[in-house]
């Protein structure tokens, strides 16, 4: 593990076998990332690393809540995150290739907090709005005042 970031794992320092890690992403973590649509939140992840002589597989389960901006009223809103992804150190196509260096994966580092963050990001829907009636009432009134009630003219 890195002294600066305890979630950066140096695979060359771990023995072959199964290793488990608990990752916590909080408001401070999300604030440290520039240009993210996640304003904050509390996300926990459990990573299971199966380290073998030549390669590894990594399963990360992410659960929690992130705060994003509502597309309708622009106020923060919570979104539940619940997903699990599996990552492998090699492609099946590359596994039989002479050009793939199987030992290279054992000399890599893996940033578990960044992978958990990426899994949280891919679980944010393209459009995120408060449930009906949950938006900021002032913004809702403003939006209603700009609605056009007249039917569009037919050509």
N, C-alpha and C positions, 0 to 999 in steps of 0.2 A: 504494500500500500504506500501511497505517496504521503509525505509529511504535510504537504500543502493541502491536498485534497484526499481525505481518507477513502474516497470511492474510486480512485484511480488505482487499478490493480496491475501489478507487474507480474505477468504470467510466469516469467523465468524464475521467480522467487517462490512459487507455490509448488508443492509436491503433486504428483499425479493423483487424481481422485476427485471426489465431489466436494465442492466448497459452497457454503451458503453465506449470503451477505444481506443485511437489511439496510435500505437506503431511505432517507427522509429528505424530502424537498419541501421547503417552507417559504414564507414570504421573502426572507433574505436571499434565498437561492434564486427565486424568480426575479427579484430586483437587480441581481448582479448580471443578468443577461440583457444585452441591448436588443432593442427592436423585437421584443416578443409580444405576442398578443395575450399572453398570460400575465395578469396583473399581480397575482399572488395565489396563495392556496396552501393546502396541506395535503401532500401526496406521500404515501409510503409505497415502497417497492421491495419485493423479495426477489433476489437473484440467486439462481442455482447454476453454478459453473461446473461442468463435467470436463475436467482437464485430463487429456490423454497424452501419450508420448508424442504423437505427431500432430494433434489438432485439439480442438475443444468445441463444446456446444454450450450455449448460455441461454437459460430461460429466465425471463423477467416478467413478473406479475406486478402490475401497477394498479393501485386503488387509492381513491381520495377525491378531493374537490379542488378545482382550480377556479379562479375568478377571471372573467373576461368581460369585455364591454358589450352591452346589449346593442345589437345593430339598429334597433328601433329608437330607443330613448337615450342611448349613450351612457347609461348608468352601469356600474359594475353589477355582474350577476354570477352566481355560482353554477358550475357544471360538474356533474359527477363523472369521474373517470374510473373505468374498470376494464382492464385489458391484460392480455398475456401474449408475449411474443417469444419466439425461439430464434436464436442467431447461431449460425455455424461459422467456423473459421475457414471453410473451403466450399467451393462449388462442386457439385457432383461431376460436372464436366471436367473440372480441373483436377479431380482426385486421381485420375489415371494419366494425367499429362506429365511429360518429362519436365515441363517448364515451371510447374508449381513446386515451390520450396516448402515441403511439409514442416520442416524444422523452424521456419520463420514465424509461424503462429505462436510458438512457445517463447519467442523473444519479444512479443508485442505487449503493449499495455492496453487495458480496457477501462474506459471511463464510465463506470456504472451510473453515476448521477446524470451524465449527459444522455445515455441510452434511455434511462427512465423518463427524462424530460422529453425526448423525441417521441416516445410511446404516448406520453400524455398529449403532446401536440397533435399527433395524427388521430387522436380520438375527439378532437374538438370539431363539431359540425361546421360546415361552411357557413351556415346562417345560424346565429344564436340570438334568440330573443326571449325575453321574459314570457312566462305563460300569460294567457289572456287576462288582462286586468292587473298584471304585475309591474308594468312599466311606470316610470315617473309620471304622476298625474299632470304636472305642468307641461311636460314635453308631449304627452298624449293630447292635451287640449290644443297645443300649437300645431301638431300634425293634423288634427281634425280640422282646424281652421284653414288649412291649405288643400283640403280635398275638394275636388271639383264635383259638384252635384249635377251639373248639366250633362245631358247625353252628348256624345261626340256626333258632329254632323256627318250624315252619310254622303258618300261621293256619288 
